[in-house]
């Protein structure tokens, strides 16, 4: 589960980086920035739901503050 979360987090950061790249390169003349940011939001929501599902199925357990 840790690997899946790490991969999803890397994909989210990659999408954010590509949005920045498109923003600087296109200077607002195309919708690629909007698409990259929409993909980032979709990945973030998917990651959140995946963490909730992992908790419900017992793959993730709360450890509390140590």
DSSP file (Angstrom, degrees, kcal/mol; ACC not computed):
  #  RESIDUE AA STRUCTURE BP1 BP2  ACC     N-H-->O    O-->H-N    N-H-->O    O-->H-N    TCO  KAPPA ALPHA  PHI   PSI    X-CA   Y-CA   Z-CA
    1    1 A X     >        0   0    0      0, 0.0     4,-2.2     0, 0.0     5,-0.2   0.000 360.0 360.0 360.0 -35.5    0.0    0.0    0.0
    2    2 A X  H  >  +     0   0    0      1,-0.2     4,-2.3     2,-0.2     5,-0.2   0.885 360.0  50.7 -63.6 -37.5    2.9    2.3    0.7
    3    3 A X  H  > S+     0   0    0      2,-0.2     4,-2.5     1,-0.2    -1,-0.2   0.904 109.2  50.3 -67.5 -40.9    4.3    1.8   -2.8
    4    4 A X  H  > S+     0   0    0      2,-0.2     4,-2.4     1,-0.2    -2,-0.2   0.916 112.2  47.4 -63.7 -43.5    0.9    2.6   -4.4
    5    5 A X  H  X S+     0   0    0     -4,-2.2     4,-2.3     2,-0.2    -1,-0.2   0.905 112.3  50.0 -65.1 -41.3    0.5    5.8   -2.4
    6    6 A X  H  X S+     0   0    0     -4,-2.3     4,-2.2     2,-0.2    -2,-0.2   0.908 111.5  48.0 -64.5 -42.1    4.1    6.9   -3.2
    7    7 A X  H  X S+     0   0    0     -4,-2.5     4,-2.3     2,-0.2    -2,-0.2   0.913 111.9  49.7 -64.9 -42.4    3.5    6.2   -6.9
    8    8 A X  H  X S+     0   0    0     -4,-2.4     4,-2.1     1,-0.2    -2,-0.2   0.895 110.2  50.9 -63.0 -39.6    0.3    8.2   -6.8
    9    9 A X  H  X S+     0   0    0     -4,-2.3     4,-2.3     2,-0.2    -1,-0.2   0.893 109.7  49.9 -65.5 -39.6    2.0   11.1   -5.1
   10   10 A X  H  X S+     0   0    0     -4,-2.2     4,-2.4     2,-0.2    -2,-0.2   0.897 110.1  50.9 -65.4 -39.9    4.8   11.1   -7.7
   11   11 A X  H  X S+     0   0    0     -4,-2.3     4,-2.2     2,-0.2    -2,-0.2   0.886 109.2  51.4 -64.0 -38.5    2.2   11.2  -10.5
   12   12 A X  H  X S+     0   0    0     -4,-2.1     4,-2.0     2,-0.2    -2,-0.2   0.925 111.7  46.3 -63.8 -44.8    0.4   14.1   -8.8
   13   13 A X  H  X S+     0   0    0     -4,-2.3     4,-2.3     1,-0.2    -2,-0.2   0.881 111.2  52.9 -65.9 -37.2    3.7   16.0   -8.5
   14   14 A X  H  X S+     0   0    0     -4,-2.4     4,-2.4     2,-0.2    -2,-0.2   0.894 109.0  49.3 -63.6 -40.2    4.4   15.2  -12.2
   15   15 A X  H  X S+     0   0    0     -4,-2.2     4,-1.9     2,-0.2    -2,-0.2   0.888 110.7  50.1 -66.0 -39.5    1.1   16.5  -13.3
   16   16 A X  H  X S+     0   0    0     -4,-2.0     4,-1.9     2,-0.2    -2,-0.2   0.898 111.0  49.7 -65.5 -40.2    1.6   19.7  -11.3
   17   17 A X  H  X S+     0   0    0     -4,-2.3     4,-2.4     1,-0.2    -2,-0.2   0.893 109.5  50.6 -65.6 -40.2    5.1   20.1  -12.9
   18   18 A X  H  X S+     0   0    0     -4,-2.4     4,-2.7     2,-0.2    -1,-0.2   0.862 107.6  54.1 -67.4 -33.3    3.7   19.6  -16.4
   19   19 A X  H  X S+     0   0    0     -4,-1.9     4,-2.2     2,-0.2    -1,-0.2   0.907 109.4  48.0 -64.2 -41.1    1.0   22.2  -15.7
   20   20 A X  H  X S+     0   0    0     -4,-1.9     4,-2.2     2,-0.2    -2,-0.2   0.913 111.6  50.5 -64.3 -42.0    3.7   24.7  -14.7
   21   21 A X  H  X S+     0   0    0     -4,-2.4     4,-2.5     1,-0.2     5,-0.2   0.934 112.6  45.5 -61.0 -47.0    5.7   23.8  -17.9
   22   22 A X  H  X S+     0   0    0     -4,-2.7     4,-2.6     1,-0.2     5,-0.5   0.861 110.5  55.0 -65.9 -35.2    2.6   24.3  -20.1
   23   23 A X  H  X S+     0   0    0     -4,-2.2     4,-1.0    -5,-0.2    -1,-0.2   0.916 113.9  40.3 -63.5 -42.9    1.8   27.6  -18.3
   24   24 A X  H  < S+     0   0    0     -4,-2.2    -2,-0.2     2,-0.1    -1,-0.2   0.865 121.5  41.9 -73.9 -36.4    5.3   29.0  -19.0
   25   25 A X  H  < S+     0   0    0     -4,-2.5    -2,-0.2    -5,-0.2    -3,-0.2   0.919 121.1  36.0 -80.3 -44.0    5.5   27.6  -22.6
   26   26 A X  H >< S-     0   0    0     -4,-2.6     3,-1.0    -5,-0.2    -3,-0.2   0.728  86.3-148.3 -85.1 -22.2    2.0   28.3  -24.0
   27   27 A X  T 3< S-     0   0    0     -4,-1.0    -4,-0.1    -5,-0.5    -3,-0.1   0.858  71.2 -50.9  54.4  40.5    1.5   31.6  -22.1
   28   28 A X  T 3  S+     0   0    0     -6,-0.3    -1,-0.2    -5,-0.2    -5,-0.1   0.597 111.0 115.3  81.6  12.2   -2.3   31.0  -21.9
   29   29 A X  S <  S+     0   0    0     -3,-1.0     2,-0.3     2,-0.0    -2,-0.1   0.566  74.7  36.4 -92.2  -8.3   -2.9   30.2  -25.6
   30   30 A X  S    S-     0   0    0     -8,-0.1     3,-0.4    -7,-0.0     4,-0.2  -0.857  75.8-121.6-136.0 172.8   -3.9   26.6  -25.1
   31   31 A X  S  > S+     0   0    0     -2,-0.3     4,-2.2     1,-0.2     5,-0.2   0.220  80.1 105.7 -98.8  13.2   -5.9   24.5  -22.6
   32   32 A X  H  > S+     0   0    0      1,-0.2     4,-2.3     2,-0.2    -1,-0.2   0.856  78.6  53.5 -65.5 -33.3   -3.1   22.1  -21.7
   33   33 A X  H  > S+     0   0    0     -3,-0.4     4,-2.4     2,-0.2    -1,-0.2   0.926 109.4  48.4 -63.9 -44.0   -2.5   23.8  -18.4
   34   34 A X  H  > S+     0   0    0      1,-0.2     4,-2.3    -4,-0.2    -2,-0.2   0.900 111.8  49.4 -63.3 -41.0   -6.2   23.3  -17.5
   35   35 A X  H  X S+     0   0    0     -4,-2.2     4,-2.2     2,-0.2    -1,-0.2   0.901 110.9  49.6 -65.9 -40.5   -6.1   19.7  -18.5
   36   36 A X  H  X S+     0   0    0     -4,-2.3     4,-1.9     2,-0.2    -2,-0.2   0.904 112.9  46.7 -66.1 -40.4   -2.9   19.0  -16.5
   37   37 A X  H  X S+     0   0    0     -4,-2.4     4,-2.2     2,-0.2    -2,-0.2   0.868 110.8  52.3 -69.9 -35.2   -4.5   20.6  -13.4
   38   38 A X  H  X S+     0   0    0     -4,-2.3     4,-2.3     2,-0.2    -2,-0.2   0.890 108.9  50.9 -65.3 -38.7   -7.7   18.7  -13.9
   39   39 A X  H  X S+     0   0    0     -4,-2.2     4,-2.6     2,-0.2    -2,-0.2   0.896 108.4  52.6 -63.3 -39.8   -5.7   15.5  -14.1
   40   40 A X  H  X S+     0   0    0     -4,-1.9     4,-2.4     2,-0.2    -2,-0.2   0.913 109.4  48.3 -62.9 -42.9   -3.9   16.5  -10.8
   41   41 A X  H  X S+     0   0    0     -4,-2.2     4,-2.4     2,-0.2    -1,-0.2   0.917 111.9  49.8 -63.7 -42.6   -7.3   17.0   -9.1
   42   42 A X  H  X S+     0   0    0     -4,-2.3     4,-2.3     1,-0.2    -2,-0.2   0.904 111.7  48.0 -62.4 -41.9   -8.5   13.7  -10.4
   43   43 A X  H  X S+     0   0    0     -4,-2.6     4,-2.5     2,-0.2    -1,-0.2   0.884 110.9  51.7 -65.7 -38.1   -5.4   11.9   -9.1
   44   44 A X  H  X S+     0   0    0     -4,-2.4     4,-2.3     2,-0.2    -2,-0.2   0.911 111.1  46.7 -65.8 -42.1   -5.7   13.6   -5.7
   45   45 A X  H  X S+     0   0    0     -4,-2.4     4,-2.5     2,-0.2    -2,-0.2   0.907 112.4  50.8 -65.8 -40.9   -9.3   12.5   -5.3
   46   46 A X  H  X S+     0   0    0     -4,-2.3     4,-2.3     2,-0.2    -2,-0.2   0.908 110.1  49.8 -62.3 -42.3   -8.4    9.0   -6.4
   47   47 A X  H  X S+     0   0    0     -4,-2.5     4,-2.4     2,-0.2    -2,-0.2   0.915 110.4  50.4 -62.7 -43.3   -5.5    8.9   -3.9
   48   48 A X  H  X S+     0   0    0     -4,-2.3     4,-2.2     1,-0.2    -2,-0.2   0.930 112.6  46.0 -60.5 -45.9   -7.8   10.1   -1.1
   49   49 A X  H  X S+     0   0    0     -4,-2.5     4,-2.5     1,-0.2    -1,-0.2   0.864 110.8  54.0 -66.1 -35.0  -10.4    7.4   -2.0
   50   50 A X  H  X S+     0   0    0     -4,-2.3     4,-2.5     2,-0.2    -1,-0.2   0.895 108.3  49.0 -65.2 -40.5   -7.7    4.8   -2.2
   51   51 A X  H  X S+     0   0    0     -4,-2.4     4,-2.0     2,-0.2    -2,-0.2   0.911 111.7  49.3 -65.7 -41.9   -6.5    5.7    1.3
   52   52 A X  H  X S+     0   0    0     -4,-2.2     4,-2.4     2,-0.2    -2,-0.2   0.920 112.4  47.9 -61.9 -43.1  -10.1    5.5    2.7
   53   53 A X  H  X S+     0   0    0     -4,-2.5     4,-2.2     1,-0.2     6,-0.2   0.905 110.1  52.1 -64.9 -41.5  -10.6    2.1    1.0
   54   54 A X  H  X>S+     0   0    0     -4,-2.5     5,-2.0     1,-0.2     6,-1.6   0.866 110.6  48.7 -61.9 -36.5   -7.2    0.8    2.4
   55   55 A X  H ><5S+     0   0    0     -4,-2.0     3,-0.7     4,-0.2    -2,-0.2   0.925 111.5  48.7 -68.2 -44.6   -8.3    1.9    5.9
   56   56 A X  H 3<5S+     0   0    0     -4,-2.4    -2,-0.2     1,-0.2    -1,-0.2   0.852 113.4  47.0 -65.0 -34.4  -11.7    0.2    5.6
   57   57 A X  H 3<5S-     0   0    0     -4,-2.2    -1,-0.2    -5,-0.2    -2,-0.2   0.547 117.2-111.6 -86.0  -7.0  -10.1   -3.0    4.3
   58   58 A X  T <<5S+     0   0    0     -3,-0.7    -3,-0.2    -4,-0.6    -4,-0.1   0.529  85.5 117.9  92.9   5.9   -7.5   -3.0    7.0
   59   59 A X  S   <S+     0   0    0     -5,-2.0     2,-0.5    -6,-0.2    -4,-0.2   0.787  78.6  44.7 -74.3 -26.2   -4.4   -2.4    4.9
   60   60 A X  S    S-     0   0    0     -6,-1.6     2,-0.4    -9,-0.1    -2,-0.2  -0.977  73.8-172.1-119.6 128.0   -3.8    0.9    6.7
   61   61 A X        -     0   0    0     -2,-0.5     2,-0.2    -3,-0.1    -6,-0.0  -0.943  27.5-113.5-120.3 141.8   -4.0    1.0   10.5
   62   62 A X        -     0   0    0     -2,-0.4    -2,-0.0     1,-0.1     0, 0.0  -0.513  27.0-177.1 -71.8 138.5   -3.9    4.1   12.7
   63   63 A X        -     0   0    0     -2,-0.2    -1,-0.1     1,-0.1     0, 0.0   0.564  27.6-144.2-110.8 -13.8   -0.8    4.2   14.9
   64   64 A X        -     0   0    0      2,-0.0     2,-0.4     0, 0.0    -1,-0.1  -0.146  42.8 -40.0  76.8-178.0   -1.5    7.4   16.8
   65   65 A X              0   0    0      1,-0.1     0, 0.0     0, 0.0     0, 0.0  -0.723 360.0 360.0 -86.3 129.7    1.0    9.9   18.0
   66   66 A X              0   0    0     -2,-0.4    -1,-0.1     0, 0.0    -2,-0.0   0.425 360.0 360.0 -99.2 360.0    4.2    8.4   19.2
